[in-house]
Amino acid sequence: MILEMLKVILLGIVEGITEWLPISSTGHMILVDEFIKLNVSDAFKEMFLVVIQLGAILAVCILYFHKLNPFSPKKTPVEKKETFRLWGKVIVGCLPAAIIGLPFNDQIDALFYNPQTVAFTLILYGILFIVVENYNKKRTPTMTTLESVSVKTAFLIGCFQILALIPGTSRSGATILGAVLIGTSRYVAAEYSFFLSIPVMFGASLLKMVKFGFHYTGYEVAVLLVGMVVAFVVSILAIKFLLNYVKKNDFKAFGVYRIVLGILVAGYFLLAR
């Protein structure tokens, strides 16, 4: 029991770090799961690896509670109106992935949820991060605040989120790349990516829980709770790190990391055969 909980804690740490950094939580989870096998059914594990994200998303809700709360008594009427506008942009940004992802979720998982795809997308988007940063060297961001992001821009960034339906892409990675290409600052790209994750991850978790069914053993409840709590705590640290990091640095380091990890994933699973 203790050993199994240590495995859950490790998975929670990996989820909390990789969900927010643009390095693919799915890619890391597949790799970690290869080495530490949870003593649970395949159906529960599939659900757990998605629902553990609830802990991560709660970290965003807590850190940005005031900013995201349109009913805060500390806000002026203008600020409350702007908060409603922000939620409108978030919802608009989620529509493209929802339209494609909801009807084709099972087919996408069946076709692409494998080490080969993850390795390829890790490397591909690692290269793209480096290319985009080089392209942006002489460009000045046109949107340096969330308020300056239009509804049209929010929708376009949401279109990039469709790419994240392919495992290994990284949801935050796809939206950050898209936002930076469109003209936002790295800080705004990261923040908007966090906010987009709220309805997306709540929706994905709910779908997995409904599919699995609401019948859990005491052990399964403990696994879920421990995983989510650890992911929550680690996510707070990861989010703060990323926001401080992008104030002075670009995303090239994450690109290099993705390429190296992708090569390692591809090499390991080729040798494992």
KEBA-387453 format. One record per residue (C-alpha): residue number from 1; x, y, z. Coordinates in pm, 1 decimal. Layout:
<recs>
[rec NUM; [X; Y; Z]] ...
</recs>
This chain:
<recs>
[rec 1; [0.0; 0.0; 0.0]] [rec 2; [279.5; 243.3; 90.7]] [rec 3; [469.0; 160.1; -228.3]] [rec 4; [158.2; 215.6; -438.4]] [rec 5; [98.2; 555.9; -276.0]] [rec 6; [458.7; 653.4; -346.6]] [rec 7; [391.0; 573.2; -712.7]] [rec 8; [77.9; 790.6; -701.4]] [rec 9; [275.0; 1075.5; -542.7]] [rec 10; [536.5; 1051.6; -818.4]] [rec 11; [264.6; 1062.9; -1085.3]] [rec 12; [110.6; 1364.6; -911.1]] [rec 13; [447.6; 1543.2; -915.7]] [rec 14; [496.4; 1467.6; -1284.7]] [rec 15; [143.8; 1586.2; -1365.8]] [rec 16; [182.1; 1906.8; -1163.3]] [rec 17; [504.1; 2002.8; -1342.4]] [rec 18; [431.9; 1892.2; -1697.4]] [rec 19; [70.4; 2011.6; -1722.4]] [rec 20; [179.8; 2375.6; -1720.1]] [rec 21; [524.7; 2370.4; -1873.2]] [rec 22; [499.6; 2324.3; -2252.9]] [rec 23; [663.4; 1981.4; -2247.0]] [rec 24; [363.9; 1742.7; -2271.2]] [rec 25; [213.3; 1585.9; -1961.2]] [rec 26; [93.0; 1287.7; -2169.6]] [rec 27; [442.1; 1213.4; -2296.7]] [rec 28; [581.3; 1213.2; -1947.3]] [rec 29; [294.6; 1009.3; -1806.7]] [rec 30; [340.4; 739.2; -2071.2]] [rec 31; [711.6; 721.7; -1994.7]] [rec 32; [669.3; 720.1; -1614.9]] [rec 33; [390.6; 462.6; -1636.2]] [rec 34; [625.0; 234.2; -1828.7]] [rec 35; [853.6; 215.1; -1525.9]] [rec 36; [607.5; 232.0; -1236.2]] [rec 37; [300.6; 17.9; -1280.2]] [rec 38; [8.7; 112.6; -1058.1]] [rec 39; [-172.9; -186.4; -913.9]] [rec 40; [-508.8; -87.9; -1064.9]] [rec 41; [-723.9; -195.2; -1357.5]] [rec 42; [-648.2; -58.9; -1704.2]] [rec 43; [-984.0; 119.9; -1709.5]] [rec 44; [-918.7; 293.7; -1378.5]] [rec 45; [-564.3; 390.7; -1478.0]] [rec 46; [-688.5; 544.3; -1802.9]] [rec 47; [-939.8; 748.7; -1606.5]] [rec 48; [-691.9; 837.1; -1329.4]] [rec 49; [-430.9; 978.1; -1568.8]] [rec 50; [-691.7; 1228.7; -1690.0]] [rec 51; [-882.4; 1303.6; -1368.5]] [rec 52; [-558.6; 1374.7; -1178.4]] [rec 53; [-560.4; 1694.7; -1385.1]] [rec 54; [-839.2; 1826.1; -1160.5]] [rec 55; [-578.6; 1885.9; -892.8]] [rec 56; [-368.9; 2081.5; -1140.0]] [rec 57; [-660.2; 2292.1; -1262.1]] [rec 58; [-765.6; 2377.7; -907.4]] [rec 59; [-423.9; 2540.2; -866.7]] [rec 60; [-512.6; 2785.1; -1147.0]] [rec 61; [-852.5; 2853.7; -990.1]] [rec 62; [-692.7; 2931.5; -653.1]] [rec 63; [-401.5; 3140.3; -785.4]] [rec 64; [-627.9; 3344.4; -1012.6]] [rec 65; [-943.7; 3340.4; -803.7]] [rec 66; [-969.8; 3719.3; -776.9]] [rec 67; [-881.0; 3778.4; -1140.3]] [rec 68; [-1132.5; 3519.1; -1260.7]] [rec 69; [-1414.0; 3609.8; -1019.0]] [rec 70; [-1654.8; 3857.4; -1184.4]] [rec 71; [-1854.6; 3892.0; -862.9]] [rec 72; [-1567.8; 4004.9; -638.8]] [rec 73; [-1683.0; 4293.6; -415.1]] [rec 74; [-1331.3; 4437.0; -447.1]] [rec 75; [-1381.0; 4498.5; -820.5]] [rec 76; [-1530.9; 4807.1; -976.8]] [rec 77; [-1822.1; 4768.0; -1222.2]] [rec 78; [-1576.7; 4820.4; -1508.6]] [rec 79; [-1343.6; 4549.4; -1373.3]] [rec 80; [-1635.6; 4308.7; -1330.1]] [rec 81; [-1740.2; 4372.5; -1689.6]] [rec 82; [-1385.7; 4307.0; -1807.0]] [rec 83; [-1379.0; 3978.9; -1613.1]] [rec 84; [-1696.9; 3865.4; -1789.3]] [rec 85; [-1529.3; 3956.8; -2119.6]] [rec 86; [-1228.5; 3745.3; -2020.4]] [rec 87; [-1453.7; 3443.9; -1955.3]] [rec 88; [-1618.6; 3505.1; -2290.6]] [rec 89; [-1278.2; 3490.0; -2461.0]] [rec 90; [-1194.8; 3170.1; -2272.6]] [rec 91; [-1519.8; 3005.1; -2383.4]] [rec 92; [-1466.5; 3116.7; -2743.9]] [rec 93; [-1110.6; 2980.7; -2728.6]] [rec 94; [-1238.4; 2641.8; -2610.8]] [rec 95; [-1494.7; 2597.5; -2889.0]] [rec 96; [-1262.7; 2470.0; -3166.7]] [rec 97; [-1113.9; 2188.8; -2955.2]] [rec 98; [-1456.9; 2099.2; -2814.8]] [rec 99; [-1614.2; 2077.0; -3161.1]] [rec 100; [-1341.3; 1842.7; -3284.9]] [rec 101; [-1249.4; 1665.8; -2961.7]] [rec 102; [-1587.1; 1567.5; -2818.8]] [rec 103; [-1716.5; 1359.4; -3113.0]] [rec 104; [-1379.5; 1209.0; -3203.6]] [rec 105; [-1215.3; 1162.0; -2862.0]] [rec 106; [-1222.2; 781.1; -2864.6]] [rec 107; [-1098.9; 757.2; -3224.1]] [rec 108; [-812.7; 999.8; -3155.3]] [rec 109; [-706.0; 800.0; -2848.1]] [rec 110; [-722.1; 473.1; -3040.5]] [rec 111; [-514.9; 606.8; -3331.4]] [rec 112; [-259.7; 827.8; -3160.7]] [rec 113; [-223.5; 730.7; -2793.4]] [rec 114; [104.2; 542.5; -2837.0]] [rec 115; [477.5; 601.0; -2775.1]] [rec 116; [556.1; 650.2; -3144.1]] [rec 117; [315.0; 941.4; -3182.0]] [rec 118; [426.9; 1095.8; -2853.7]] [rec 119; [794.2; 1077.1; -2950.8]] [rec 120; [722.3; 1233.8; -3290.9]] [rec 121; [514.3; 1522.2; -3153.1]] [rec 122; [761.5; 1589.9; -2871.8]] [rec 123; [1038.9; 1635.6; -3128.1]] [rec 124; [825.7; 1821.0; -3383.8]] [rec 125; [697.6; 2084.3; -3142.6]] [rec 126; [1037.4; 2110.7; -2978.0]] [rec 127; [1175.1; 2214.8; -3316.8]] [rec 128; [881.0; 2451.3; -3370.0]] [rec 129; [945.7; 2625.7; -3037.8]] [rec 130; [1301.6; 2700.5; -3147.2]] [rec 131; [1191.7; 2809.9; -3497.2]] [rec 132; [916.1; 3037.4; -3362.4]] [rec 133; [1147.1; 3198.9; -3106.6]] [rec 134; [1405.9; 3268.4; -3377.1]] [rec 135; [1129.5; 3413.7; -3596.3]] [rec 136; [1012.1; 3635.5; -3309.7]] [rec 137; [1354.1; 3782.2; -3231.9]] [rec 138; [1286.6; 4099.1; -3427.9]] [rec 139; [912.9; 4115.6; -3362.5]] [rec 140; [747.6; 4322.8; -3091.8]] [rec 141; [434.2; 4173.8; -2929.4]] [rec 142; [117.0; 4362.5; -3022.1]] [rec 143; [-80.2; 4225.0; -2726.0]] [rec 144; [83.5; 4266.2; -2386.6]] [rec 145; [-226.7; 4236.5; -2166.4]] [rec 146; [-519.8; 3995.7; -2159.2]] [rec 147; [-752.8; 4290.6; -2218.5]] [rec 148; [-582.0; 4358.4; -2551.5]] [rec 149; [-660.5; 4004.7; -2675.7]] [rec 150; [-967.3; 4031.8; -2900.0]] [rec 151; [-1241.3; 3770.5; -2931.4]] [rec 152; [-1114.5; 3689.7; -3282.0]] [rec 153; [-760.9; 3635.3; -3147.9]] [rec 154; [-896.6; 3418.8; -2865.8]] [rec 155; [-1071.3; 3199.7; -3123.1]] [rec 156; [-755.8; 3171.3; -3335.8]] [rec 157; [-551.9; 3066.8; -3031.8]] [rec 158; [-823.1; 2812.5; -2957.5]] [rec 159; [-775.1; 2668.1; -3306.0]] [rec 160; [-415.2; 2592.2; -3214.8]] [rec 161; [-547.5; 2403.1; -2911.5]] [rec 162; [-695.0; 2147.8; -3154.5]] [rec 163; [-337.8; 2033.0; -3218.5]] [rec 164; [-315.3; 1925.4; -2854.3]] [rec 165; [-572.6; 1652.4; -2917.3]] [rec 166; [-276.5; 1453.1; -3049.2]] [rec 167; [-87.8; 1306.0; -2749.1]] [rec 168; [259.0; 1446.5; -2690.6]] [rec 169; [177.5; 1786.4; -2838.6]] [rec 170; [113.4; 1960.8; -2502.9]] [rec 171; [-200.4; 2167.0; -2460.3]] [rec 172; [-9.0; 2456.3; -2308.5]] [rec 173; [260.5; 2418.1; -2574.1]] [rec 174; [15.8; 2438.8; -2865.5]] [rec 175; [-173.5; 2739.8; -2729.0]] [rec 176; [143.5; 2925.5; -2626.3]] [rec 177; [300.4; 2869.5; -2968.5]] [rec 178; [-16.3; 2987.7; -3140.0]] [rec 179; [-57.5; 3292.9; -2918.1]] [rec 180; [304.4; 3403.3; -2960.9]] [rec 181; [282.9; 3359.2; -3339.0]] [rec 182; [-34.3; 3568.5; -3349.2]] [rec 183; [136.6; 3846.9; -3154.9]] [rec 184; [88.4; 3813.1; -2779.8]] [rec 185; [369.8; 3846.8; -2529.9]] [rec 186; [500.2; 3524.4; -2376.7]] [rec 187; [347.0; 3619.9; -2040.5]] [rec 188; [1.0; 3677.9; -2189.2]] [rec 189; [32.6; 3355.9; -2392.2]] [rec 190; [108.7; 3159.2; -2074.8]] [rec 191; [-172.5; 3317.0; -1872.3]] [rec 192; [-432.7; 3271.9; -2143.7]] [rec 193; [-319.8; 2910.6; -2182.7]] [rec 194; [-382.4; 2857.9; -1809.9]] [rec 195; [-734.0; 2999.8; -1834.2]] [rec 196; [-819.4; 2797.2; -2144.7]] [rec 197; [-731.4; 2484.4; -1950.3]] [rec 198; [-1009.1; 2534.6; -1693.0]] [rec 199; [-1314.8; 2431.8; -1901.0]] [rec 200; [-1108.8; 2194.8; -2118.3]] [rec 201; [-968.4; 1992.8; -1829.9]] [rec 202; [-1287.1; 1996.2; -1624.2]] [rec 203; [-1473.5; 1871.6; -1930.1]] [rec 204; [-1218.2; 1600.5; -2011.3]] [rec 205; [-1215.8; 1480.0; -1649.8]] [rec 206; [-1595.4; 1467.7; -1632.6]] [rec 207; [-1613.2; 1267.0; -1956.2]] [rec 208; [-1360.6; 1012.6; -1827.2]] [rec 209; [-1540.7; 979.2; -1492.3]] [rec 210; [-1877.2; 928.2; -1661.0]] [rec 211; [-1724.8; 672.5; -1897.3]] [rec 212; [-1563.6; 484.3; -1607.4]] [rec 213; [-1872.8; 504.0; -1387.5]] [rec 214; [-1906.0; 639.4; -1034.6]] [rec 215; [-1826.9; 318.7; -850.3]] [rec 216; [-1492.2; 321.4; -672.6]] [rec 217; [-1328.0; 106.9; -410.2]] [rec 218; [-1180.7; 276.2; -102.8]] [rec 219; [-832.5; 221.8; -247.1]] [rec 220; [-928.2; 384.7; -578.3]] [rec 221; [-1071.8; 687.8; -397.3]] [rec 222; [-745.8; 720.2; -201.6]] [rec 223; [-540.9; 699.1; -523.2]] [rec 224; [-747.7; 972.8; -687.1]] [rec 225; [-735.8; 1205.1; -386.0]] [rec 226; [-362.4; 1166.4; -322.6]] [rec 227; [-282.7; 1215.6; -690.4]] [rec 228; [-495.5; 1529.1; -716.1]] [rec 229; [-362.9; 1684.2; -393.6]] [rec 230; [-1.0; 1632.3; -498.8]] [rec 231; [-74.1; 1764.1; -850.2]] [rec 232; [-241.2; 2069.8; -692.1]] [rec 233; [55.1; 2160.0; -470.6]] [rec 234; [317.7; 2100.8; -739.6]] [rec 235; [109.1; 2290.4; -998.7]] [rec 236; [114.6; 2605.6; -787.5]] [rec 237; [494.7; 2595.4; -785.7]] [rec 238; [515.5; 2513.9; -1158.6]] [rec 239; [280.1; 2796.3; -1259.9]] [rec 240; [470.1; 3052.9; -1052.9]] [rec 241; [798.2; 2927.2; -1198.7]] [rec 242; [677.8; 2954.1; -1559.1]] [rec 243; [538.5; 3305.6; -1518.5]] [rec 244; [862.9; 3427.0; -1360.8]] [rec 245; [1069.4; 3243.8; -1622.3]] [rec 246; [897.6; 3395.6; -1928.6]] [rec 247; [949.0; 3749.6; -1800.4]] [rec 248; [1319.3; 3720.2; -1885.8]] [rec 249; [1356.3; 3412.1; -2104.8]] [rec 250; [1217.6; 3260.7; -2423.9]] [rec 251; [1086.2; 2906.9; -2481.6]] [rec 252; [1391.6; 2764.6; -2659.0]] [rec 253; [1504.1; 2567.7; -2353.4]] [rec 254; [1169.7; 2386.1; -2351.3]] [rec 255; [1213.3; 2313.4; -2721.5]] [rec 256; [1552.9; 2154.6; -2662.7]] [rec 257; [1415.0; 1954.1; -2370.3]] [rec 258; [1127.0; 1823.8; -2583.3]] [rec 259; [1362.6; 1712.6; -2860.8]] [rec 260; [1588.0; 1527.5; -2616.8]] [rec 261; [1291.3; 1363.3; -2441.5]] [rec 262; [1134.5; 1266.5; -2774.4]] [rec 263; [1455.1; 1095.6; -2884.3]] [rec 264; [1476.3; 912.9; -2550.2]] [rec 265; [1112.2; 797.8; -2572.8]] [rec 266; [1159.3; 677.1; -2930.7]] [rec 267; [1486.7; 501.8; -2845.3]] [rec 268; [1350.4; 332.2; -2534.3]] [rec 269; [1039.6; 190.7; -2697.5]] [rec 270; [1233.4; 76.5; -3003.5]] [rec 271; [1479.7; -108.2; -2782.9]] [rec 272; [1198.6; -241.0; -2562.6]] [rec 273; [1065.1; -430.7; -2861.6]] 
</recs>
